[in-house]
């Protein structure tokens, strides 16, 4: 069996700073990359992911799916042998808290005020 290909990847954050580069097996999944990003997130950033589910990875303009491998996400053209692939990191905080807050605010409103405003 041939040796598994190793791929160097660095992760570009929202402020232009990077995490990495790190070397990954082509069989590593996108989910594994996200776990590494959460664990190695730089201290002092204003936006911090709390879980893997809050991260989206983008490579060549495409959002990468968690179950895909690094080898499947690699773009075959335009790569320089021995080069580093840059993946962009987008942090999307969980919507569950936002929906709960909006719902909680709705419950506290006085419905008679709403009727007067819209009447």
N, C-alpha and C positions, 0 to 999 in steps of 0.2 A: 504494500500500500504506500503511495507517495506521501511525502511530508505535507502536512496541512499548511496552507498559506497563512502567513501572519500579516496583518494590516495595521498600519499606524493611523490612529484617529485622534484628533483633538476636537474639543467641544467649545464653540464660540458662544459666549453668554450675551445677554441683552446689552451690556455696557461695553462690548468690544473686547473684554478680557477672555482668556482661554483657560480651560481645564485640560491638562494633558500636554503633549501627546502620550497616549498609551498604546501598547501593542496588543491586538486582539487576534484570536483565531478566527478564521473565516466562518467557523461554525457557531460562534458566539451570537446570541440573540440580541435584538434591540432592547428587550426587557433587561438583559444583563448590563447593557451599556447605561441604561437609565438608573439602575441600582448603583452603579459606580458614580454617576453624576451626583446623585443625592448624598452618597456617603462622602464624596470629596468636594462638596460645594464650598466655595471660599467663605471664610468668616467676614462679617461686616457688610455683606450685600443687603440692599434694601428689600429685595425680593428673594425669598428663600423657599424652595419647594419642600413640602413636608412629607410627600410620598411620591412614589414613581408615577402614580396616576396623574399627577399635576404637571408632568413633563411631556412635551412633544419634541421629537427630534426631526429635523429637516435636513435632507441632503439632496442637492441638485433640484431644489424647489418642490420636493415631495415629502409629505409627512410619512415617516416610517412606521410600519406596523410592528407591534411588540413581538409577534411570533416569527417575524422574518429574521434570517441570519445576516450577519455582516456581509458574507459572501453574496447573498441575494441582493443586498442594497448597494453594493459596489458598482460604480459607473465604469463600464469598460473603456470608454473613450476619454481622451484628454488627461489621463493619469500619467504621471511621471514615475517610472520605476524607482522605488525607494522613497517616494513622496509621502506626504501626510494628507489624509482626507480630513476636511473640515466639515463638521456637522453643526448646525445651528440649534441652540436650545431655546425653547419657548416654555415659559412657566405659566401655567393656567391654573390659578387657585380653584379649589373645589367649588362647584356651584351650589352644593347642598346648603352651605352656610348662608349664602346670599339669598336663596329661596326662602329659607327659614326666617331670616331677618325681615324680608318683605312681607311674608305671611303674618309674622308677629306684629308688624306695624299695622297691617290691615285690620287685625283684630282689635287693636287699641283705638282706632278711629271712631269718632262719633258719627253714625250714619246720618243723623239729621243735618249735620254740617255739609256732608256730601250731597244730600238732596237739595239743599239751598244753593250750593255752588252750581250744580248742573241744571237747576230748574229755570 
